[in-house]
Amino acid sequence: MTISATATENGPGNETGPAPRLTVIGTGYLGATHAICMAVLGYDVLGVDVDPDKIERLASGEVPFFEPGLPELLAKALDSGRLRFTTSFAEAGAFGDVHFICVGTPQQKGSYAADLTYVDAAVTELARHIRGPALVVGKSTVPVGTAARLTELLHKTAPAGADAQLAWNPEFLREGYAVDDTLRPDRLVFGTTSAWAEERLRAAFAPVIAQGTPVVVTDLPTAELVKVAANSFLATKISYINAMAEVCEATGADVTGLATALSYDDRIGGRFLKPGLGFGGGCLPKDIRAFTHRAEELGVGQAVAFLREVDGINQRRRARTVDLVRELAGGALAGRRITALGAAFKPNSDDIRDAPALDVARTLHAAGAVVTVVDPAAVPNARRAYPELTYATDALAAAAGSDVVVLLTEWAQFREIDPHVMGDVVAHRRIVDGRHALDSVQWRTAGWDYRALGRP
Ligand code: UDX
């Protein structure tokens, strides 16, 4: 990777003064990636987590989740001596000049609101140990207004008082491309309340800024909103094309042709316009719900009421996929053998948070089908969460004797399956392509009954 060469040339600690020492609080998908990449860029980084197991694994060179390219960079960062891990907030407070808060903000149980327990705990614990000028930077996705509240909490709790400042720097990384998105982001957004905070952030991202990355400097609420506005837009785009798929189904039109035709309009573009089973994961679903909830609290619920429909369209895709499998299985699911290809919420990830694939598999199972879930990376996570399902890692072996195969996550391994070879092992050549990932002509030519949402 050429990035470390870039980092040395333009890197931290040049004419802008000594490079700030960084801590990263929370070492999940976001925090671990950020900590590792910042160390690779040349910063001294301390990763902090309350989970000793996670910290031990990272310190010994093991990335505790699936992310292409990250294990290699972790090895490199550890070798450089610039990356260390700890569970001690006292150590973090003493070490860091700039502290990044990267803990999760999941959906609250029984509510659409975001659960801010982890963010509040991280800022409180850290603040107790901040004794001199330091910048605390929120990266977690939070309801607008959280940063203002955390500023007060920080000033009140930190021995340094108002010398401990708060800034917001939303993170846009996609799982599966997290390394690239961190090292070469589309843009950096700095929500700040002082010139000093902006200068600290610029120093903390010097090598990234030196590549020409656009920097948007703004206030705290705008920075908080950028993230949810971006994710809402992406979710809306996906649900828009999936709404068109519903209309296509009622008219005999083909949503894949429709999407292709729309994509040539530069104003629309083809990205995030891929119809199918819809969005899932740890961000899009819970972010649009938390946004709706927060907007209602602020008295502007009507402005984002459409996001409830975006969510509704997305949920219907899951139900409709189950319907298609039932149709292909002859109208009933009880006792039918179903091979479900995919568990992760998208390919190149082992993340099963709000995974559409597992939602479909569980509904099929609940309806009495005998379901085997196949995934190259997410089986351990899926098995832990839903032990009632049967799991496999080899698609062909799992498909032996199958009544219906349903593609739910478009891993390359699944796209490359030879329909003739799989046709030889199944009981019936019936497939539902939940992600429009397969060549329908090729599968139909091989004798399969091929069905996909929004296509004749
Ligand atoms: C998303 C945002 O893209 C990222 O900027 C933000 O920081 C975190 O949330 P991520 O959750 O990793 O990233 O996944 P993403 O690649 O955005 O996909 C989200 C979901 O949408 C997946 O389930 C994917 O299968 C689905 N999707 C995506 C579609 O159904 N159709 C599309 O055209 C694109």
Residues whose N, C-alpha, C, O or C-beta is under 5 A from the ligand:
A	BS01	UDX	E171 F172 L173 R174 E175 I238 R271 F272 L273 K274 G278 F279 G280 G281 C283 L284 F345 K346
